[in-house]
Amino acid sequence: MTRFSGRAALVTGAAGGIGAAIVRMLRAEGARVAVADRDTSGIEADAHLPGDLRDPAYSDGLPAAAAAALGRLDIVVNNAGVITRGKVTETTDADWALSVGVNVEAPFRISRAAIPILAAAGGGAIVNTASCWGLRPGPDHAVYCMTKAALASLTQCMGMDHAHQGIRINAVCPNEVNTPMLRTGFIRRGFDPDTAVAELGKTVPLGRIAEPEDIADVVLFLASDAARYMCGSLVEVNGGKPVK
């Protein structure tokens, strides 16, 4: 399949599990891809734009940099995200700044800068990685849930506001995904990651937690012409497991 032939995409959080799958699958289907993360050296891509998403100048400039490197820009995937665990009373100022900076401010800045570029080219697609936990908050993740709820709401607002410009803005909302970030979290809490992932899978009606490709497939759908009538949608990809 080459449904993205001739198109150019920017993907943030490209070094992570979901991001790497998105990049790999976009390129396999014909897209030229610019990748953004703190370290992009190990990623096969058409353009590398490393940096810190918490730097306003970096986030503001990413869409233009991607367009310059690739010759055009058609798709933006705001995939980068961090998980801060704990109640509000257990959340530090550093936790707050990191979570809001990466999960909310960066997608806001990147989208704000990308929309005029996409509009000038006749349209495009923005796909945000939100979370089921931003739609129905779970316990002990107060700031994470808040930031993903903010991103979900921003997606819906932008989807309405910019549809007339031919720009479709939607979000994928995963539950647990078998990524290095999830596994590192288990290790930090003293759990064997393989055992923990297997046990977590037993809580999912489909019998396993998501793999990165399960999420990437939906991202590519939302970025493709097959989703041409979707604007401001929040698509849950959770294997049937509710947040609780």
ABEGO torsion letter per residue (X at the ends): XBAABGBBBBBBGAABAAAAAAAAAAAAAGBBBBBBBABAAABBBABBBBEBAABAAAAAAAAAAAAAAAGBBABBBBABBBBBBEBAAABBAAAAAAAAAAAAAAAAAAAAAAAAAAAAAGEEBBBBBBBAAAABBBBGAAAAAAAAAAAAAAAAAAAAAAAAAGBBBBBBBBBBBBBAAAAAAAAAAGBBAAAAAAAAAAABAAGBBBBAAAAAAAAAAAABAAAAABBGBBBBBAGGBBBX
